[in-house]
Amino acid sequence: MTIGQLAVSGYRSLQNVVLPLDRLTLVSGANGSGKSNLHRALGLIVAAARGELVGALAREGGLPAALWAGPERLSRAMRRGEQPVQGGPRKQAVRLRLGFSADPFSYAIELGYPQERHTAFALDPALKGEWIWAGASFHPRAVLSRGGGQQHPDRSLFQSGADPQEQPELHVLREQILSWRFYDSFRTDAGAPARQPRVGTRCFALAGDGGDLPAAVQTILENGDGSGLQQAVADAFPGCHLSVGTEAGLFRLRFHQPGLLRPLEAAELSDGTLRYLLLTASLFSPRLPPLLVLNEPEASLHPDLLAPLARLIEAAAQRTQVWVIAHAPQLIQELAASELCRHVVLQRELGATVVEGQTTLERGAWRWPSLTGV
């Protein structure tokens, strides 16, 4: 399932953003342009599939903190600087909307304040509507499942316990969403999980914290593209290769360098080297997820490693969909040169995140479902 668009409305700086996604999508922009907000928005969709969306928003400060804080509508005079940016009488209900288009199934969810105000939980987000439809373009006749509203304001479709034979789209979509992988928090400090030996089990996809790195490497060597992994390591560190020690049931990563009489273990590696090996293992997983999200993968890497990293990412994009959020100009240049890559640049316009150069027609390719069903 390849995602064609990620749509977000009313979330932080994302007043109304439609992000086009390709096989390899590179998102760049200045600090504060909204890259992290898009990343968080995708994470909220995962939280919805887990049935944890309310808790995820609570950790962000609750619905009031997550909502778009600017005016409901930016007039032409505001955009031209002829009128100060200010709010006016609100004509529409407060809404936070998230969705994506894909084939065979697309998804959208709409949240707002509950109708019941005389309660201590009046700021809890209520699920106003939720939709799954067939195909990439929304049409009321294409809706396969619908939830939310007054009957189920606190329960997602994914929590409904529907029969897989009667509503297979629910189970297929949930499985797809929950298999997305976000690699944005690899620790490389002395106490990092990746530096510790541990009991190993077969690992067909590296964990988000990288703690199963030795097992992931050994799985690739035995059940994946082991020679490709070693070539990728040698591409970044000439003459080097990896092995895994399995003494007493504990797996230990070993990094072999020319000129050294013994291999280095993970605890001895520099932060940049360890981070690069974590990225390599994630991109060579024998079973890549349907969507792989790399948030600032260049952090703590030496500039000499950015070109090999770009080659790693491009190779992974031939096997699955990859979304990269990057700052480093060299990595951006290397990735943008790929035929697989769609480069999306974000910028802020009067506080709102916009996609640079995007036309009204391109934004109009996404249509939000209506609560009335029309």
LUMDODREN-668202 format. One line per 3 residues: number of its first residue (from 1); their letters; for each residue x, y, z of C-alpha. Coordinates in nm, 2 decimals. Layout:
REM LUMDODREN-668202
NUM> a> X:Y:Z; ...
This chain:
REM LUMDODREN-668202
1> mti> 0.00:0.00:0.00; 0.17:0.32:-0.12; 0.05:0.64:0.03
4> gql> -0.02:0.91:-0.23; -0.10:1.20:0.00; -0.09:1.29:0.37
7> avs> -0.36:1.55:0.46; -0.37:1.75:0.79; -0.60:2.03:0.89
10> gyr> -0.61:2.23:1.21; -0.31:2.08:1.37; -0.04:2.31:1.51
13> slq> 0.11:2.51:1.22; -0.07:2.28:0.97; -0.38:2.49:0.90
16> nvv> -0.45:2.30:0.58; -0.17:2.10:0.43; -0.17:1.83:0.16
19> lpl> 0.17:1.66:0.14; 0.23:1.46:-0.18; 0.42:1.14:-0.12
22> drl> 0.61:0.92:-0.37; 0.83:0.61:-0.35; 1.10:0.83:-0.19
25> tlv> 0.98:1.16:-0.05; 1.23:1.41:0.09; 1.09:1.69:0.31
28> sga> 1.31:1.99:0.38; 1.27:2.34:0.50; 1.39:2.59:0.76
31> ngs> 1.36:2.54:1.13; 1.00:2.60:1.23; 0.86:2.54:0.89
34> gks> 0.64:2.25:1.01; 0.85:1.93:0.93; 0.82:1.80:1.28
37> nlh> 0.44:1.87:1.29; 0.39:1.66:0.98; 0.59:1.38:1.14
40> ral> 0.38:1.41:1.46; 0.06:1.41:1.25; 0.15:1.08:1.09
43> gli> 0.22:0.95:1.44; -0.13:1.05:1.55; -0.27:0.83:1.27
46> vaa> -0.07:0.54:1.41; -0.21:0.62:1.76; -0.56:0.61:1.62
49> arg> -0.50:0.26:1.48; -0.37:0.16:1.83; -0.67:0.31:2.00
52> elv> -0.45:0.56:2.18; -0.52:0.88:2.00; -0.67:1.06:2.31
55> gal> -0.37:0.97:2.52; -0.13:1.08:2.24; -0.30:1.42:2.22
58> are> -0.30:1.45:2.60; 0.08:1.41:2.60; 0.10:1.70:2.36
61> ggl> -0.09:1.92:2.61; -0.44:1.83:2.51; -0.66:1.93:2.22
64> paa> -0.63:2.31:2.28; -0.25:2.29:2.26; -0.26:2.08:1.94
67> lwa> -0.51:2.29:1.75; -0.42:2.55:1.49; -0.39:2.88:1.68
70> gpe> -0.42:3.13:1.39; -0.72:3.29:1.24; -0.99:3.07:1.08
73> rls> -0.93:3.23:0.75; -0.64:3.43:0.61; -0.78:3.70:0.39
76> ram> -0.61:3.84:0.08; -0.54:4.16:0.26; -0.37:3.97:0.54
79> rrg> -0.15:3.79:0.29; -0.06:4.11:0.12; 0.03:4.28:0.45
82> eqp> -0.25:4.53:0.41; -0.43:4.41:0.72; -0.29:4.27:1.05
85> vqg> -0.33:3.89:1.10; -0.62:3.87:1.34; -0.91:3.65:1.42
88> gpr> -1.28:3.72:1.37; -1.61:3.56:1.45; -1.57:3.18:1.41
91> kqa> -1.81:3.05:1.15; -1.70:2.68:1.16; -1.66:2.43:1.44
94> vrl> -1.32:2.37:1.58; -1.18:2.06:1.41; -0.85:1.86:1.38
97> rlg> -0.85:1.64:1.08; -0.60:1.38:0.97; -0.60:1.15:0.66
100> fsa> -0.41:0.98:0.39; -0.49:0.85:0.04; -0.37:0.51:-0.08
103> dpf> -0.47:0.22:-0.29; -0.67:0.00:-0.21; -0.78:0.19:0.11
106> sya> -0.77:0.55:0.22; -0.85:0.69:0.57; -0.96:1.01:0.75
109> iel> -1.05:1.10:1.10; -1.20:1.42:1.24; -1.18:1.54:1.60
112> gyp> -1.33:1.82:1.80; -1.46:1.92:2.14; -1.74:1.71:2.30
115> qer> -2.09:1.85:2.30; -2.12:1.78:2.67; -1.95:2.08:2.84
118> hta> -2.05:2.02:3.21; -1.78:1.77:3.28; -1.42:1.78:3.41
121> fal> -1.33:1.61:3.08; -1.47:1.88:2.85; -1.13:1.92:2.68
124> dpa> -1.11:1.55:2.58; -1.12:1.53:2.20; -1.44:1.38:2.07
127> lkg> -1.43:1.17:1.75; -1.67:1.35:1.52; -1.62:1.13:1.22
130> ewi> -1.40:0.85:1.08; -1.39:0.70:0.74; -1.23:0.42:0.53
133> wag> -1.30:0.43:0.16; -1.19:0.23:-0.14; -0.93:0.39:-0.37
136> asf> -0.73:0.71:-0.34; -1.00:0.97:-0.42; -1.29:1.01:-0.17
139> hpr> -1.65:0.97:-0.28; -1.94:0.90:-0.06; -2.03:0.59:-0.25
142> avl> -1.67:0.45:-0.20; -1.70:0.46:0.18; -1.66:0.11:0.33
145> srg> -1.66:0.19:0.70; -1.77:0.49:0.90; -1.75:0.57:1.27
148> ggq> -1.75:0.84:1.53; -2.03:1.08:1.59; -2.27:1.09:1.89
151> qhp> -2.29:0.72:1.92; -1.92:0.65:1.94; -1.73:0.98:2.02
154> drs> -1.46:0.80:2.21; -1.41:0.48:2.02; -1.22:0.45:1.69
157> lfq> -1.33:0.21:1.41; -1.01:0.01:1.49; -1.15:-0.06:1.84
160> sga> -1.49:-0.17:1.72; -1.41:-0.54:1.72; -1.56:-0.59:1.37
163> dpq> -1.57:-0.93:1.21; -1.27:-0.96:0.97; -1.49:-1.13:0.72
166> eqp> -1.75:-0.86:0.72; -1.52:-0.56:0.74; -1.18:-0.68:0.61
169> elh> -1.07:-0.33:0.52; -1.05:-0.24:0.89; -0.81:-0.52:0.97
172> vlr> -0.60:-0.48:0.66; -0.56:-0.10:0.71; -0.49:-0.14:1.08
175> eqi> -0.22:-0.40:1.01; -0.06:-0.17:0.75; -0.06:0.14:0.97
178> lsw> 0.08:-0.04:1.27; 0.36:-0.19:1.06; 0.49:0.16:0.96
181> rfy> 0.84:0.22:1.12; 0.96:0.55:1.26; 1.33:0.58:1.30
184> dsf> 1.39:0.91:1.47; 1.52:0.84:1.82; 1.83:0.62:1.80
187> rtd> 2.02:0.67:2.12; 2.40:0.65:2.09; 2.50:0.76:2.45
190> aga> 2.69:0.52:2.67; 2.37:0.37:2.80; 2.21:0.33:2.46
193> par> 2.02:0.00:2.41; 2.22:-0.06:2.09; 2.55:-0.07:2.29
196> qpr> 2.43:-0.34:2.53; 2.46:-0.72:2.46; 2.13:-0.90:2.49
199> vgt> 1.97:-1.24:2.42; 1.90:-1.25:2.05; 1.60:-1.37:1.85
202> rcf> 1.54:-1.35:1.48; 1.47:-0.98:1.40; 1.33:-0.91:1.05
205> ala> 1.29:-0.54:1.13; 1.50:-0.33:1.36; 1.32:-0.20:1.67
208> gdg> 1.26:0.18:1.70; 1.52:0.21:1.97; 1.78:0.00:1.79
211> gdl> 1.82:-0.23:2.09; 1.81:-0.55:1.89; 2.09:-0.43:1.65
214> paa> 2.31:-0.74:1.69; 2.02:-0.97:1.62; 1.90:-0.76:1.33
217> vqt> 2.25:-0.78:1.17; 2.27:-1.15:1.22; 1.92:-1.20:1.07
220> ile> 2.03:-1.00:0.77; 2.35:-1.21:0.73; 2.15:-1.53:0.75
223> ngd> 1.81:-1.45:0.60; 1.86:-1.13:0.40; 2.11:-0.95:0.18
226> gsg> 2.41:-1.02:0.39; 2.66:-0.93:0.11; 2.48:-0.61:0.04
229> lqq> 2.50:-0.52:0.41; 2.87:-0.58:0.41; 2.92:-0.38:0.09
232> ava> 2.72:-0.09:0.24; 2.94:-0.09:0.55; 3.26:-0.10:0.34
235> daf> 3.12:0.19:0.13; 3.10:0.41:0.44; 3.41:0.26:0.62
238> pgc> 3.65:0.12:0.36; 3.79:-0.22:0.45; 3.55:-0.27:0.74
241> hls> 3.29:-0.54:0.79; 3.05:-0.67:1.06; 3.01:-0.99:1.25
244> vgt> 2.80:-1.10:1.55; 2.93:-1.29:1.85; 2.68:-1.53:2.02
247> eag> 2.86:-1.66:2.32; 2.65:-1.78:2.61; 2.33:-1.68:2.42
250> lfr> 2.42:-1.31:2.43; 2.45:-1.13:2.09; 2.73:-0.88:2.05
253> lrf> 2.80:-0.67:1.75; 3.16:-0.67:1.62; 3.30:-0.41:1.39
256> hqp> 3.62:-0.52:1.21; 3.86:-0.25:1.10; 4.18:-0.30:0.90
259> gll> 4.49:-0.26:1.12; 4.33:-0.36:1.45; 4.40:-0.70:1.61
262> rpl> 4.05:-0.74:1.74; 3.71:-0.62:1.64; 3.54:-0.33:1.83
265> eaa> 3.21:-0.40:2.01; 2.92:-0.16:2.00; 3.01:-0.01:2.34
268> els> 3.34:0.11:2.19; 3.21:0.27:1.87; 3.18:0.64:1.82
271> dgt> 2.83:0.79:1.82; 2.84:0.86:1.44; 2.96:0.51:1.36
274> lry> 2.70:0.34:1.57; 2.42:0.56:1.43; 2.53:0.48:1.08
277> lll> 2.52:0.11:1.15; 2.17:0.14:1.30; 2.05:0.31:0.99
280> tas> 2.22:0.05:0.77; 2.05:-0.23:0.96; 1.71:-0.06:0.94
283> lfs> 1.74:-0.01:0.57; 1.86:-0.37:0.50; 1.58:-0.54:0.70
286> prl> 1.47:-0.85:0.52; 1.10:-0.75:0.57; 1.09:-0.37:0.52
289> ppl> 0.77:-0.21:0.64; 0.53:-0.06:0.39; 0.64:0.29:0.51
292> lvl> 0.98:0.38:0.65; 1.01:0.72:0.81; 1.36:0.87:0.88
295> nep> 1.36:1.19:1.08; 1.69:1.38:1.04; 1.90:1.06:0.98
298> eas> 2.21:1.28:0.92; 2.23:1.38:1.29; 2.58:1.32:1.44
301> lhp> 2.71:1.18:1.11; 3.03:1.30:0.96; 2.98:1.47:0.62
304> dll> 3.17:1.19:0.45; 2.89:0.95:0.55; 2.61:1.14:0.39
307> apl> 2.67:1.02:0.03; 2.68:0.66:0.14; 2.37:0.72:0.35
310> arl> 2.19:0.86:0.05; 2.28:0.55:-0.16; 2.14:0.33:0.13
313> iea> 1.81:0.52:0.13; 1.77:0.52:-0.25; 1.83:0.14:-0.25
316> aaq> 1.57:0.09:0.03; 1.32:0.30:-0.17; 1.33:0.04:-0.45
319> rtq> 1.19:-0.21:-0.20; 0.94:0.01:0.00; 0.81:0.36:0.05
322> vwv> 1.05:0.59:0.23; 0.99:0.94:0.38; 1.30:1.14:0.48
325> iah> 1.30:1.46:0.68; 1.64:1.62:0.64; 1.83:1.94:0.72
328> apq> 2.19:1.87:0.59; 2.23:2.04:0.24; 2.46:1.76:0.12
331> liq> 2.21:1.48:0.20; 1.93:1.69:0.05; 2.13:1.74:-0.27
334> ela> 2.22:1.37:-0.29; 1.87:1.25:-0.24; 1.70:1.51:-0.46
337> ase> 1.92:1.39:-0.75; 1.76:1.04:-0.74; 1.49:0.97:-1.01
340> lcr> 1.28:0.81:-0.73; 1.28:1.12:-0.52; 1.00:1.38:-0.48
343> hvv> 1.15:1.68:-0.30; 0.90:1.88:-0.10; 1.01:2.21:0.06
346> lqr> 0.80:2.35:0.34; 0.78:2.72:0.44; 0.58:2.93:0.68
349> elg> 0.33:3.19:0.54; 0.18:3.41:0.81; 0.23:3.13:1.07
352> atv> 0.09:2.85:0.86; 0.29:2.57:0.70; 0.26:2.56:0.32
355> veg> 0.42:2.34:0.05; 0.64:2.57:-0.16; 0.52:2.60:-0.52
358> qtt> 0.20:2.39:-0.46; -0.09:2.50:-0.67; -0.46:2.52:-0.57
361> ler> -0.53:2.24:-0.81; -0.27:2.01:-0.64; -0.42:2.09:-0.30
364> gaw> -0.76:2.02:-0.44; -0.67:1.67:-0.53; -0.75:1.58:-0.17
367> rwp> -1.12:1.60:-0.05; -1.22:1.57:0.31; -1.52:1.35:0.39
370> slt> -1.82:1.54:0.52; -1.99:1.47:0.85; -2.33:1.49:0.66
373> gv> -2.21:1.22:0.42; -2.26:1.44:0.11
